[in-house]
């Protein structure tokens, strides 16, 4: 670390105080919530000046950047999807800032470019963030995001000519598109156009479902469904494969429980039918056979099951269970080739099981090893499907699965300068303080000596039912090449073991998440993988909250901390953009009991003056309109003020970047290079001979 403390920009403080149920809470950096003010812009520039001056002086930084760039430079493919006899897939030649959408008239045909987002901006900050192909494969509706924003603009492209039609939709957020079977238009969701100076930070309520008729102005779009009496409802429309029904998925924030309505599209005057309206469980529509709808649900089955509901006889007494709950966590169900493909997690690793339409088991997809598989999309009459398999040391490989033979064959395999045989991945289980058994993946070079001196990067998330499953990352691969250990803890709050695992880390149970992560760090130290001074922790978004909470609770335990785009002001998270939707996981500061629990761990409010905190680099994007950067701005200011000692406390603020969606390749390489350079310096890491 530096021999002298860094000199941080002087951050002015205000005297703002809030009263939460009788508890007075100071908010001296409230002014940093005004993201567009001249004062905030100057603060960002001053913080970045200190940060990049520090990073530029790290001798290994440039070598890391060069090696990361070289490793990143390989072909990347997505699994193809088929519409109208054509196959569509994304492709990146290696270092393109954005992947290109290609189309082929047959699997062995010559690909041609349908849309290249790299031509839409000079710096690669316009990204393709959504898309839907019409039933005949002739039209492509697509959404674009600028500078990482969640806001999208949607257009329509002619597949034959790769040219845009006049259609142009705005103020779309958290929405896809779903075409009618005749291709005359599509359903999508949007919000009213925001107004005011802080329109991009204001809360997002009252999402509405519209139908856009091809060739018309957005102002003429038909309002299909809205619920002004439930401003917190999210509405998402999907047309069934047979074209008969519009399914309306109704959500309340990020709560897994949802409602499901439908409308018969064969009758122009049909009413919206409220099939599932109690918000008593998760219901994910899988497909239908006429009036019989199939749902993946966790109703009376925390780990998931498959049921059938006949809309002609919708009473619960008439519901049929096709595939019962198992001891594994069901993550999703695909319907292709008249087979159900069920994606299960066994201890956070994928297993794919196949059932016929009556719910009878007919096979299993044999996967290459301990890893993650996804895909298995298609139509009822398809005889093939595609999936992606990846692990911590296996780059994403595309497989074609022949449904009749049950055989998988490699369709596209990347050529990466990374020899996975040099590394090993193991899964261990450790105990959290309350006795809960928690899995963790550990990956490192073979022949590692367990002497407590290995630089280690522990990563976690722990929320919103999102599981931490093994998958290849170029950034992590380079860390392994640098001689580091990578550990990934599957802590509570995710869905590794179903809905019960999520709820065990939600609301008043939130401390379990932090306890699990701290226990993972202690296990790595106790088992001589590393030591406190050699252990770094990282996480993004909700994972940024994880890092912030753990470093404030146990500043002695870590050698470096890297909260990214984190939710760090837990008393104000629900005041911006879509933050109100996270109450299902966090609870609400407006509730007295939940406020007390939140206040106990909120990273911003648990910094203690005069404490020596670990070396910390806080990262965010100046255009983040999901977790607004004010979280990171305020936390960085408060941390710099509270911190004592020589360890650096830096804020790295990416300009023209958001929460992470659509981030350009160059920005990802730059950020990863800075992150690893920061750890090389602060973990006192010796790179392999000849590395730099």
N, C-alpha and C positions, 0 to 999 in steps of 0.2 A: 504494500500500500504506500501511498504518498508519505514522505517524511514530514510534510507539513499539512495542516488541515486546509481544505479548500475554502475559498472565500465565496460564499453564495450571494446571489442578488438579494438586496434588502427588500423583503416583501411587506408592504404596509399592512397594518391590522386595523380592523374596525371594532366598534363596540356593540355589534349586533348580538342580542341575546333572545333565545326562544324559550318559551315555557311549555314543557311537555308534561302534562298531568301533575304539575306542581314542581317538577324538576327544572331548574334553570340551566340552560345549556348555551354556552358562548359559541358564536360562529364568526370568529374574527376575519376569516378569509371569504366571507360571503360574496364580496365584490368580484371574485374570480369566476363566479357563475355567469357573469356577463361576458360571454365568449368573444363578442365582437367589439368590445370597448377598446379604445386605444391603450388604456392601462394594461389590460389583459394581454394584448398583442405584444407590448413591450416586455411584459413579464415572461412570455413564451420565448421571445428572442434572447432575453438575458439568461434564462435557464439553459437554453440550447447552446449558448455560447460557452458556458461553463462545462456542460456535458461533453460537447464535441472537442473542446480543447483538451479535456482529460483523456478522451478516447484516442485522439490523434497521437498522444504521447506514448501509447502502449506499443512497444516494438513489434509484437506478434500480430497486431491487428491486420496489417496489409497481407501478410502471408495467409492468415485465416480467410480473408476475403477472396484471395486468388484460388485457394483450394476449394472453398465452398462454391465458387463460380464454376470451377471445372467439374466438380461432382454433380452440380445441378444440371449440367449440360447433357441431358439424355432425353430421348423421345418419351413422351407421356401420352397415354391413351385413356379414354373412358370406355366403359362397356357400350357397345352399340345398341341403339333402340330402333325398332322397325315400324314403319308406317307406310302404307301404300306400296309395299314391296321394296321400299328404299330403306337404307340403313344410315343412321345419323350418329355421329360420335364427335367428341372433342379431341383435339390433337395439339400438342405443343412440341415443336422441333427440339426444344432444349432450354433456351434462354429467352424465348419470347415472353414479353411482359404479361400477355394474356393468351389463353388457349384459343385456338381457332375451331369453329364448328365446321366439320366436313360432312359430306353426303356421298353415298355410293349407291348406284342402282342395283348392285348385287354384292354379296360378301367378297367376291373375288374381283369386283369391278374397280375401276380407277377412281380414287377419291377426287372430289373437287371442293373448293372452298365455298361454303354457303355464307358464312359471316366471319370476318376477321376483325375483332375489336381493336387490334393494334393500329388499325388505320383511322380510328375514331379520335385519337389524341396522340400528341407527340411524346408524352411521358408515360403512357400506359396506364393512366388513371381512370379510363372509362372501361367498365367491365360488363360482360354478359352475365347477368345474374338471375335469369329466368327464361323459360322457353316452353312452347307447346307446338307440336306438329299436328296439322289437321289430319283427319281420318284417311284422306286419299294421298297424303304425303306431299301435297302441292303447296301448302302455305305454312309459314313459320311465324308464330307470334312470339315476340321476345322482349325481355326487359333489360334495360341498361341502367347501371349505377355509375355515378361520377364521384370520384374522390372518396370511395368507400362508404357513401351514404346508403342508408336503408331505403331512401326514396328512390323509386324507379320511374322511368319513362318507357312506355311500351310502344312497339311498332310492329308492322307485319311485312314479311318478306316473301316474294315469289320464289319458290324453290327452283324452278326451271331456269329463271333468268338471274337469280341472286340479286334482285333489285327490290327496293322498298316500294310498297304501296303508300297512298297518302295517309293512311290511318296513323294517328298519334295520340296516345293516352298519357295523362300526367297524374301526379299525386297518388301513385300506386305504392303501397307498402305492405309487406308481409302477405303477398298474394302471388299465386300462379295464374294460369289461364287454362280454360277447358273448353274445347271446341264442341259445337253441336255436330252430329254425325254427318249432316249435309254440308258442313264447312262454310255456312253462311255467316258465322260469327262465333263469339266465345264469351264465356262468363269470366268475370274477374272482380276483385274487391278493391275498393279505394276509400280514401278519407276525403272530407271536404278540404278545399284548398286552405292551408293555414294562413293566418294574417298576423300582422304585427312585426315588430323588430326582432323578436325572439321566436319566430315561427318555426325554426328548425329545432328548437329545444323544447317547445311547448308539448304538453301531454297529447297523446293520440287516443281519441275516443271516437265512438260512433262510426265504426267501419260499416260500409254498405256494399251489398252485392249487386253488380250491374251486368247487363248483357250488351256487348258491343256488336252491332251489325256491320259487317265488312263494307268499307267504302263510305261510311258516314262519319260525321263529326262526333267527338266525345260528348259534346253538349246534348246530342240526340240519343245517347245511350239510355236504355230502358232500366229503370230501377226495379230489380227483381225482389229484393228483400232488405228490410232495415228494421231495427228495433230501437227507436229513440228512447223507449222506456228501459232499455238495458244498454247504456252507453258503453259498458265494458265487454260487450259481446263481440267476438271476432267471427266473421262470416266468410266461409270459403266454399265455393261451388265446384262440383265435379260431375261430369256427365258419365253415366254408366257406359260400359263397352258396347252394349246393344243400342245405345242412343235413346233409350226409352225414358230414363229418369234423370233429373237433376238432384244430386245429393247436396245438402247444405250442412256442412260441418260447423257446429256452433261451439266456440270455446270461450272460456272466461280466463283471460290472462294466460299464464303458463301452467295453470292447473291441468293435470292429466284428465280430469273428469270433463266430459263434454256432452252435448246434446246432438241429435241428428234428425234433421227434417228432410223431406223430399217433395218433389213436384213432378207430376206426370207430364212429360213434354209432348206426348201425343195428343193432349187436350189443351189447346191454347188458353182455355178458361179455367184450367185446373187450379185448385187452391194448394197452398203449401201445407203439407201434412206433417204434424209434429209427432214423429214416430217414437223418438227417445227424447224426453224432455225433462228428466229429473236430475240431470247432472250427478248421477249416482256412481258413475264408473267411466272408464275409458272405453270408447267404442270406435274402432277403426274399420271403415268399410273395405271389404276385400273384393267383392264382386257379387253378381246375382245370376239367378236362373229364373227368368220371368219375375214373378212377384216375390220370390224368395231371396232375401238379402243375407249375405254372409258377413259376420263381423268378428274381428279379433277384439276381445274384451278382457278386462280384469275384474268384471263383476263376479263376486263370490269366488274369485280366483286371482290372488295377488300376483301370481307368476304368469297368468295369461292362459286363455283357452279360445277355441273357435266355436261360435254358435250360429244357428240359422234362424232367421225371423221371417215368417211369411206375412207380408204386408196385408194380405187378405184376412189373416187371423192374427192380429198383432198383440193379443193379450199375452202376458208373460207366461201364463200357464201353457201356452202353445209353443213357446220357444224350444228349440232343439239344440242340444249340445252335440257337436260333431267330433271335436277333439278336446279331450279333458285336459285340465291343468296337470303339468308334470312337475318333477323336481327341478327342472331347468326354467330359466326365465325366457319367456317368449318375447322376442323383440319386434317381430313383424311377420307378415304372411303375404306371399305372392301367389297369384293364380295365373298359371300359364300351362298350355297343353292339357287342359282339364285335369290338372294336378295342383294340389296345395303344397307350396314350398314354405315350410316353417323354419324361421331363423331363430335358433335358441342360443342362449349363452350358458355354458357350463363353466363356472368359475371364471367368467369374463372372456372366454374363448368360444368362437363360433362353432355350432353344429347345425347342419342343415338336414332336416328330415322331410320326407315326401309322403303325402297321403292322397288317396283318391277322393272324389267328390262326396263319398259317403262317410269319409273320416277314417277309412281303413289305412293303416301304414303300408306303404308299398316300396320303401327304400330310403336310402340316405346318400347324400352327396359326400364322397370321400374327399376331404380337403388335405392339402399338402402337409399340414402340421398345426402347431399352436399359433393361431392367428385369428384374423377377422375376414369374413366373407360377406359380400352384399351384392345386390342386383336381383336376379331371378325375376325380371319383368317380362312382359309380353302379353299375348292374347290367348284366348281360350283355344283357338285352332292352331296355334304355333306348335312346331315340333322340335324347337330348339329354344334355348334361352342362354343368357350370358351372365357371368358373375365376375366379380373382382375378388382376388385373394391377396392379402398382405399380412406381414408380421413385422416385428421390430427390425428384422434384418432382411426381409424379402420385399423388394419394391412391388408396387401394385401391378399384378399380372392379370390379364384378361383371359378367362376361360370360356369356351363354348361347351354347353352341356346338351347332349343328345338325349331327349326325353325317352325315346323308345329303347335305346340300348343302355341308358344310365351311365354313359361314359363321358368323362370330361377330357377336353383337349385344349392345349394352349392356343389361344387366338392371337394375342399380342403379349410379348414379354419384353420389358425394357432392358437395355444394355447399360448397366450402371457400373462405374468404376468402384465397386464395393464388393469384396469377397466375403459373403456371409459365413463361409466355413471358418473364417478367422475368429468368429464371435459366437458366444453362446447366450441363450435366453433361458432363464429359469423362472418358475413361479413359486413364490414362498407364501406362507400364511403366518400372520402375527396377531397378537391380541391387543385390542384397544383397552383402555383402563377399565371399562365396564365388562370385559371378558368377551366382547364380540370378536369373532374370527374374521380377519380382513385379508384379502389376497393382494399381492404386489408382484409385478413383473420386474425382473432385474436383468439387464443386458450389459455385457462387457467383453473385452477381448479374452480369448481362451488363455489359460495359464495364469490368470490373475492371482497375485499374492494378497491374501487377506491379512494385512498388517495395520489397518487403520489409517493408511496414508493416501488412499486413492481419491482423487477429486471426483465428486459425485453430484449429479443433478437429479433431484427428486421432483417429480411433476405430479400435479393432481388437479381435480376439478370439484367434484362433490356437490352436485346440485341438479335440479330440474330433470331428474330421471335420465341424465346423459351418462352412459357407461364409459369407463376408461378401458378401451379395448386395445390390443396391440396392433400397431400399424406403422408402416415405414415412413420415416421423415428424413429428408436430406439433411436437415439441420442436426437431428440426433445422430445420423450416420457419421457426420463429420466430427461430432463430439466424441463418438466411439473411436474414430481414427486418431483423435488427439490424445487418446489414452484415458478418457473419462468413463465413468460408470453412469448408466442411465437407469433410473428406477421410476416406476409408474404405479402409484398406489390407487387401488380400486375402492376408495373410501365411500362411506354412506352418503346418501344424497343422490347417487346415480341409480341405475336400474339393473345393475349386475345380478341382483337376486330378486328382481321384481319390484312392485310398488311398495312393499313393506320396507325394502332397503332405502327407497327414496324417502319415505315418510319418517324413517328413523333419523334422517338428517335435515328435516324441514322444521320451520317455525321454532317452537319451543325446544325442539331437539337439535337445534343447529350446532350447539357446542360439540355434539358427537362427531361432526365432520372435522372440526379442528383437532379434537382429541385423536381421531384416527390418523390424521396426517402427522401430528407430532409423534405418535407412537411408531409410525413408519420410519421417521427420522431416527428415533432412539434405537429401533431394531437394527438399522443399518450400522449405527455406531457400535452397538453392543456386539454385533456379529463381525466386527473388524473390517467391514467393507470400507469404512471411512471414519472420519472424526468430525467434530463440530466445525473446526476451522477449515475443513476441506469439503463441507457439505453445503450445497446451494439448493434453494427451493424456487420453483417457478410455477406459474399458472396464469391463465388469461380470463378476463371477464369475471364470471363467478369464481374462477380459479385465482383471479387477482385478489378478490376478497379473501380467499383461503390463505394466500401468502400474507396479506396484510394482517389478518387476525392472528396467524401463527407467529409472525415476527414481533407483534406487540405483546403477545402472551409469553413467548419464550425467546427473547432477544439473545439469550446466551447460547441457544442451541444451534445456530446456523452461522456459516461462514460467509454467506451472501444471499440476498433476497431479490427476486425479480418479479414484482407484480405488474401484469400487463393489462391494459384497458380495464382496470379493476373497479368493482363496486365498493367504494371505500368510505363513503359518507352514508351510513345506513339509516340516518334520520331524514335524509332528503332524497333518497333514490327514487321514490314514487312521485316526485314532483316534476320529472322530466320525461319527455318522449313516451316510450312504452314502459317506463319503470314501474308504473302502477301495476302492471301485469305480473310482477314478480312477488307480489304479496302472498301468493299461494305457497311460495317456498320460504320466504323470509318472515312472513307476518307483517304487520303494519305498525309503524310508530304511533299511529293514531289510536291504537288499542293499548290501554294502560299495561296489561300483562305482557303483551308482545313487545311494547316499548322497553320494558325493563330488561327483557331477554336480549333484545337487539342492542341496547345501549351498553350492555356488559361486554360485547365483542366488537362493536363497530370500530374498525381500525383507526379512523380519524379521531375518535373520541377516547381512545385508550393509549395514545402516545403520552409518555410521561417525561416531563422536563428533567434534564440531567442524566438521562439514560444513554448508555453507549449502545447504539443499534448496529446491526451488521452492515457491511457494505451493501448498498441498495441502489438498484437502477429501476426507476419507475418508467414504464413506456406507455404511450397513448398516442392517439391521432387527433389532430386538431379539428377534424370533421366527423368525429365519432358522434353519431346521433342516436345511438342505442344506449351505451353507457357514456353519457356526456363527459368530456374530458375534465370538467370541473371537479369530478371525483379525484382524479390524479393530481390536478393542480393544487387543490386544497391540502391533500395528504402530503404532497411533496413539500409544500410551504411549512406545514405544521411539523413534519419530520425534521426538516432542516433546523427549525427553531428549537425543537426539543432535544435533538441529538448532541451528544458530547463525544469528543474523541476525534481521531484522524480518519476514520473510515469514511469513504465517499458516500454521499447521498445525492443521487443525480436524477433529473427528470429529462428523459429523451422523448421529445415531442415531434412526431412525424407530421410534416405538412402535407396537405392534400391527401390525407389518409383517414380512414374511418375505423370501424370496429374490427376490421380484418377482411371483410367480404370484398372480393375483387382486387385485393392488394396486388400490385405489380410484382413480377419476379425480381426486378432490381431492388425494389423497396424491401422485399423479404430477405434477399441476400444481404443487403446493407444492415438491416436490423439484426439478423442472426450473427453476422460478423462482429458487430458491436457487443452483442450479448456474450459471445464466447470470449472475446478479447477482455471484457470486463471480468469474467470469471478467471481467465488465465492469470490476470494480475492479482485479483483479490483472494484467490484460493492458493496463490503461490504455486502455480501449476507448471511442471516441467514438461514441455512438449517432446514427443519422440524425436530421436536423433534424425537430423536431416529435414525436419518438418518446416522450420523457418530459417 
